[in-house]
Amino acid sequence: MKIPCCLSSSRVCVNRVNRNIYGRMYPVSLALPNGATIRIRYKEPRRLLQLPFNLEECDEEERMRRLLRRKPKARLELQDELSFEDSFDETAYDFLWSKPKPK
């Protein structure tokens, strides 16, 4: 049995996928750690797969930035209502919800 194939400079491989089970493969973008993306075939329909970044290969500044992004963010603490002071006077807006006087 001869397999038809087109040989060109843009072709990556010259073989076919020998698989009887899992016949459906989905085109997925694979993001490499250096930022490049390639198209692969994957068993599940995904939009993007991202490979993990190797922290041992980067410099100290980049390593600290990435480690700080992984840490949970600090939560804001709410102020007590007793310590909250405002100068809002709701009587200045009484005309908005009161009925107009009949003429």
Backbone as a printed PyTorch tensor [residue, N CA C, xyz], in Angstrom:
tensor([[[  0.8410,  -1.1760,   0.0000],
         [  0.0000,   0.0000,   0.0000],
         [  0.8860,   1.2380,   0.0000]],

        [[  0.6910,   2.1120,  -0.9270],
         [  1.4840,   3.3160,  -1.0460],
         [  0.6800,   4.4910,  -0.4910]],

        [[  1.3300,   5.2940,   0.3560],
         [  0.6710,   6.4390,   0.9750],
         [  1.0140,   7.6840,   0.1680]],

        [[  0.0000,   8.3980,  -0.3330],
         [  0.3070,   9.6170,  -1.0730],
         [  0.7560,  10.7150,  -0.1130]],

        [[  1.8280,  11.3930,  -0.4490],
         [  2.2930,  12.5020,   0.3760],
         [  2.9570,  13.5350,  -0.5160]],

        [[  2.9100,  14.7740,  -0.0980],
         [  3.5580,  15.8640,  -0.8160],
         [  4.8010,  16.2710,  -0.0450]],

        [[  5.9480,  16.1570,  -0.6430],
         [  7.1890,  16.5480,  -0.0010],
         [  7.4890,  18.0030,  -0.3480]],

        [[  7.6330,  18.8250,   0.6720],
         [  7.9810,  20.2240,   0.4600],
         [  8.8010,  20.7030,   1.6500]],

        [[  9.3000,  21.9350,   1.5660],
         [ 10.1330,  22.4670,   2.6400],
         [  9.3170,  22.8120,   3.8830]],

        [[  8.0020,  22.9730,   3.7510],
         [  7.1760,  23.3100,   4.9020],
         [  6.6080,  22.0760,   5.5930]],

        [[  6.9390,  20.9130,   5.1210],
         [  6.4260,  19.6700,   5.7040],
         [  7.3080,  19.2600,   6.8760]],

        [[  6.7100,  18.9200,   8.0140],
         [  7.4630,  18.5560,   9.2050],
         [  7.8180,  17.0830,   9.1970]],

        [[  6.8610,  16.2300,   8.9160],
         [  7.1190,  14.7980,   8.9240],
         [  6.5000,  14.1700,   7.6760]],

        [[  6.9810,  12.9800,   7.3250],
         [  6.5290,  12.3180,   6.1100],
         [  5.8900,  10.9820,   6.4640]],

        [[  5.2520,  10.8970,   7.5870],
         [  4.5930,   9.6470,   7.9500],
         [  3.1550,   9.9350,   8.3480]],

        [[  2.3770,   8.8970,   8.4700],
         [  0.9900,   9.0730,   8.8690],
         [  0.8280,   8.5910,  10.3010]],

        [[ -0.2490,   8.9970,  10.9310],
         [ -0.5200,   8.6080,  12.3060],
         [ -1.1120,   7.2080,  12.2960]],

        [[ -0.3930,   6.2380,  12.8280],
         [ -0.8770,   4.8560,  12.8930],
         [ -1.6480,   4.6690,  14.1920]],

        [[ -2.9580,   4.8230,  14.1100],
         [ -3.7580,   4.7480,  15.3140],
         [ -5.1210,   4.1880,  14.9530]],

        [[ -5.5180,   3.1250,  15.6120],
         [ -6.8380,   2.5590,  15.3780],
         [ -7.8620,   3.1380,  16.3480]],

        [[ -7.4680,   3.3290,  17.5710],
         [ -8.3570,   3.8880,  18.5820],
         [ -8.0610,   5.3830,  18.6950]],

        [[ -8.9790,   6.1530,  19.1690],
         [ -8.8740,   7.6110,  19.2820],
         [ -8.5980,   8.2260,  17.9110]],

        [[ -9.5030,   8.0220,  17.0040],
         [ -9.3110,   8.5310,  15.6570],
         [ -9.4230,  10.0360,  15.5480]],

        [[-10.1670,  10.6750,  16.4430],
         [-10.3760,  12.1220,  16.3350],
         [ -9.3240,  12.8580,  17.1390]],

        [[ -8.5290,  13.6690,  16.4620],
         [ -7.5410,  14.5190,  17.1150],
         [ -7.8690,  15.9630,  16.7510]],

        [[ -7.7100,  16.8600,  17.6950],
         [ -8.0920,  18.2510,  17.5140],
         [ -6.8530,  19.1290,  17.3460]],

        [[ -6.9000,  20.1130,  16.4600],
         [ -5.7670,  21.0350,  16.3390],
         [ -5.7270,  21.9870,  17.5340]],

        [[ -4.5800,  22.0710,  18.1860],
         [ -4.4150,  22.8660,  19.4040],
         [ -3.1260,  23.6660,  19.2800]],

        [[ -3.1210,  24.8820,  19.8030],
         [ -1.8970,  25.6810,  19.8530],
         [ -1.1400,  25.3290,  21.1230]],

        [[  0.1450,  25.0540,  20.9880],
         [  1.0060,  24.7270,  22.1180],
         [  1.9490,  25.8990,  22.3370]],

        [[  1.8780,  26.5230,  23.5320],
         [  2.7320,  27.6650,  23.8610],
         [  3.9820,  27.1620,  24.5600]],

        [[  5.1200,  27.4230,  23.9590],
         [  6.4010,  27.0350,  24.5360],
         [  6.8280,  28.0640,  25.5850]],

        [[  7.7320,  27.7040,  26.5000],
         [  8.1560,  28.6580,  27.5370],
         [  8.8130,  29.9240,  26.9940]],

        [[  9.3970,  29.8760,  25.7990],
         [ 10.0340,  31.0740,  25.2550],
         [  9.0420,  31.9990,  24.5480]],

        [[  7.7550,  31.6430,  24.5030],
         [  6.7280,  32.4840,  23.9090],
         [  6.2830,  32.0520,  22.5300]],

        [[  6.9890,  31.1260,  21.9030],
         [  6.6100,  30.6540,  20.5720],
         [  5.4060,  29.7180,  20.6760]],

        [[  4.5990,  29.6760,  19.6310],
         [  3.4550,  28.7660,  19.5880],
         [  3.5660,  27.8880,  18.3550]],

        [[  3.1440,  26.6470,  18.5050],
         [  3.1040,  25.7080,  17.3950],
         [  1.7530,  25.0130,  17.4160]],

        [[  1.3520,  24.4710,  16.2730],
         [  0.0930,  23.7360,  16.1790],
         [  0.3890,  22.2550,  16.3190]],

        [[ -0.3470,  21.5860,  17.2230],
         [ -0.2040,  20.1470,  17.4130],
         [ -1.5870,  19.5200,  17.3520]],

        [[ -1.6290,  18.2000,  17.3030],
         [ -2.8860,  17.4650,  17.4030],
         [ -2.9930,  16.9260,  18.8180]],

        [[ -4.1700,  17.1500,  19.4550],
         [ -4.3690,  16.7640,  20.8440],
         [ -5.6800,  16.0070,  20.9630]],

        [[ -5.7870,  15.1440,  21.9670],
         [ -6.9550,  14.2770,  22.0940],
         [ -8.2100,  15.0140,  22.5400]],

        [[ -8.0720,  16.1810,  23.1730],
         [ -9.2190,  16.9480,  23.6450],
         [ -9.2630,  18.2870,  22.9240]],

        [[-10.4680,  18.8180,  22.6950],
         [-10.5400,  20.1330,  22.0440],
         [-10.1660,  21.2400,  23.0320]],

        [[ -9.0220,  21.8120,  22.8600],
         [ -8.5440,  22.9120,  23.6940],
         [ -8.1400,  24.0460,  22.7710]],

        [[ -8.1380,  25.2330,  23.2950],
         [ -7.6880,  26.3650,  22.5030],
         [ -6.1800,  26.5380,  22.6120]],

        [[ -5.6310,  26.3540,  23.8340],
         [ -4.2110,  26.5950,  24.0480],
         [ -3.7040,  25.6880,  25.1510]],

        [[ -2.5680,  25.0580,  24.9220],
         [ -1.8530,  24.3050,  25.9460],
         [ -0.5570,  25.0490,  26.2100]],

        [[ -0.1950,  25.1790,  27.4850],
         [  1.0030,  25.9290,  27.8280],
         [  1.9620,  25.0300,  28.5880]],

        [[  3.1950,  24.9700,  28.1250],
         [  4.2170,  24.1930,  28.8090],
         [  4.7220,  24.9690,  30.0190]],

        [[  5.1000,  24.2830,  31.1010],
         [  5.5760,  24.9980,  32.2890],
         [  6.9230,  25.6660,  32.0310]],

        [[  7.1730,  26.7360,  32.7630],
         [  8.4030,  27.5030,  32.6190],
         [  9.4500,  26.9480,  33.5690]],

        [[ 10.6760,  26.7560,  33.0880],
         [ 11.7660,  26.2270,  33.9010],
         [ 12.4610,  27.3910,  34.6040]],

        [[ 12.3050,  27.4810,  35.9340],
         [ 12.8740,  28.5970,  36.6850],
         [ 14.3890,  28.5120,  36.8200]],

        [[ 14.9750,  27.3250,  36.6520],
         [ 16.4250,  27.1960,  36.7850],
         [ 17.1690,  27.8200,  35.6060]],

        [[ 16.5050,  28.0030,  34.4850],
         [ 17.1690,  28.5240,  33.2950],
         [ 17.1280,  30.0410,  33.1850]],

        [[ 16.3820,  30.7350,  34.0460],
         [ 16.2770,  32.1850,  33.9150],
         [ 17.1440,  32.8840,  34.9700]],

        [[ 17.3180,  34.1990,  34.7970],
         [ 18.1470,  34.9450,  35.7430],
         [ 17.3780,  35.2060,  37.0380]],

        [[ 18.0690,  35.7590,  38.0220],
         [ 17.4950,  35.9200,  39.3660],
         [ 16.3180,  36.9000,  39.3730]],

        [[ 16.4160,  37.9730,  38.6050],
         [ 15.3430,  38.9660,  38.5780],
         [ 14.0550,  38.3740,  37.9930]],

        [[ 14.1870,  37.6510,  36.8880],
         [ 13.0240,  37.0120,  36.2640],
         [ 12.4300,  35.9500,  37.1760]],

        [[ 13.2690,  35.2030,  37.8680],
         [ 12.8020,  34.1660,  38.7860],
         [ 11.9740,  34.7770,  39.9220]],

        [[ 12.4480,  35.8950,  40.4910],
         [ 11.7160,  36.5310,  41.5920],
         [ 10.3780,  37.0970,  41.1100]],

        [[ 10.3470,  37.6720,  39.8950],
         [  9.0830,  38.1880,  39.3730],
         [  8.0600,  37.0820,  39.1910]],

        [[  8.4940,  35.9470,  38.6570],
         [  7.5660,  34.8320,  38.4320],
         [  7.1080,  34.2120,  39.7430]],

        [[  7.9870,  34.1180,  40.7330],
         [  7.5970,  33.5660,  42.0290],
         [  6.6250,  34.4910,  42.7520]],

        [[  6.7990,  35.8040,  42.6130],
         [  5.8740,  36.7430,  43.2430],
         [  4.4870,  36.6770,  42.6060]],

        [[  4.4150,  36.4060,  41.2940],
         [  3.1070,  36.2760,  40.6450],
         [  2.3860,  35.0110,  41.0650]],

        [[  3.1180,  33.9960,  41.5060],
         [  2.4870,  32.7440,  41.9380],
         [  1.8970,  32.8460,  43.3390]],

        [[  2.4170,  33.7520,  44.1540],
         [  1.9300,  33.8810,  45.5280],
         [  0.5190,  34.4640,  45.5280]],

        [[ -0.2870,  34.1140,  46.5300],
         [ -1.6340,  34.6940,  46.5980],
         [ -1.5600,  36.1810,  46.9050]],

        [[ -2.4880,  36.9220,  46.3490],
         [ -2.5160,  38.3620,  46.5520],
         [ -3.0610,  38.6750,  47.9370]],

        [[ -2.5680,  39.7420,  48.5180],
         [ -3.0130,  40.1550,  49.8470],
         [ -4.4360,  40.7030,  49.7510]],

        [[ -5.2470,  40.3440,  50.7020],
         [ -6.6300,  40.8140,  50.7130],
         [ -6.7100,  42.1750,  51.3920]],

        [[ -7.6330,  42.9830,  50.9130],
         [ -7.8590,  44.2800,  51.5230],
         [ -8.7230,  44.1000,  52.7620]],

        [[ -8.3500,  44.7800,  53.8180],
         [ -9.1410,  44.7010,  55.0440],
         [-10.1930,  45.8060,  55.0290]],

        [[-11.4020,  45.4460,  55.4290],
         [-12.4910,  46.4040,  55.4590],
         [-12.3910,  47.2710,  56.7030]],

        [[-12.7600,  48.5320,  56.5430],
         [-12.7540,  49.4370,  57.6860],
         [-14.0070,  49.1990,  58.5230]],

        [[-13.8920,  49.4370,  59.8080],
         [-15.0640,  49.3570,  60.6730],
         [-16.0010,  50.5110,  60.3450]],

        [[-17.2930,  50.2500,  60.4750],
         [-18.2650,  51.2980,  60.1820],
         [-18.1990,  52.4200,  61.2040]],

        [[-17.7570,  52.1160,  62.4090],
         [-17.6740,  53.1450,  63.4320],
         [-16.5600,  54.1450,  63.1310]],

        [[-15.4970,  53.6980,  62.5360],
         [-14.3830,  54.5980,  62.2490],
         [-14.5710,  55.3440,  60.9260]],

        [[-15.6010,  54.9830,  60.1660],
         [-15.8410,  55.6240,  58.8790],
         [-16.6660,  56.8840,  59.1070]],

        [[-16.1180,  58.0200,  58.7170],
         [-16.8220,  59.2920,  58.8900],
         [-17.0740,  59.8990,  57.5170]],

        [[-18.2660,  60.4650,  57.3630],
         [-18.5660,  61.1370,  56.1120],
         [-19.3240,  62.4210,  56.3970]],

        [[-19.4240,  63.2450,  55.3890],
         [-20.1070,  64.5300,  55.5300],
         [-21.3670,  64.5610,  54.6620]],

        [[-21.9610,  63.3930,  54.4260],
         [-23.1390,  63.3030,  53.5770],
         [-24.3680,  63.7280,  54.3640]],

        [[-25.1460,  64.6170,  53.7890],
         [-26.3840,  65.0870,  54.4130],
         [-27.5330,  64.7070,  53.4910]],

        [[-28.3320,  63.7340,  53.9120],
         [-29.4090,  63.2580,  53.0400],
         [-30.5710,  64.2290,  52.9680]],

        [[-30.6860,  65.1600,  53.8790],
         [-31.7800,  66.1400,  53.8050],
         [-31.5870,  67.1000,  52.6320]],

        [[-30.3670,  67.2010,  52.1280],
         [-30.1300,  68.0660,  50.9680],
         [-30.7630,  67.4810,  49.7070]],

        [[-31.1080,  66.2100,  49.7270],
         [-31.6830,  65.5450,  48.5590],
         [-33.1440,  65.1590,  48.7770]],

        [[-33.8150,  65.7550,  49.7440],
         [-35.2240,  65.4510,  50.0070],
         [-36.1230,  65.7840,  48.8220]],

        [[-35.7500,  66.7720,  48.0510],
         [-36.5960,  67.1780,  46.9190],
         [-36.6830,  66.0890,  45.8470]],

        [[-35.7720,  65.1570,  45.8280],
         [-35.7970,  64.1200,  44.8010],
         [-36.8650,  63.0670,  45.0600]],

        [[-37.1520,  62.7290,  46.2960],
         [-38.1350,  61.6860,  46.5680],
         [-39.4200,  62.2050,  47.2030]],

        [[-39.5180,  63.5110,  47.4110],
         [-40.7780,  64.0520,  47.9210],
         [-41.6880,  64.3950,  46.7380]],

        [[-42.9900,  64.3010,  46.9630],
         [-43.9590,  64.5990,  45.9150],
         [-44.0160,  66.1130,  45.7010]],

        [[-44.2030,  66.5040,  44.4420],
         [-44.2980,  67.9540,  44.1970],
         [-45.5840,  68.5090,  44.8110]],

        [[-45.5230,  69.7440,  45.2520],
         [-46.6870,  70.3900,  45.8670],
         [-47.6930,  70.7660,  44.7800]],

        [[-48.9850,  70.4850,  45.0280],
         [-49.9940,  70.8650,  44.0210],
         [-50.1280,  72.3820,  43.9420]],

        [[-50.4030,  72.8800,  42.7430],
         [-50.5300,  74.3280,  42.5360],
         [-51.9450,  74.7720,  42.6530]]])
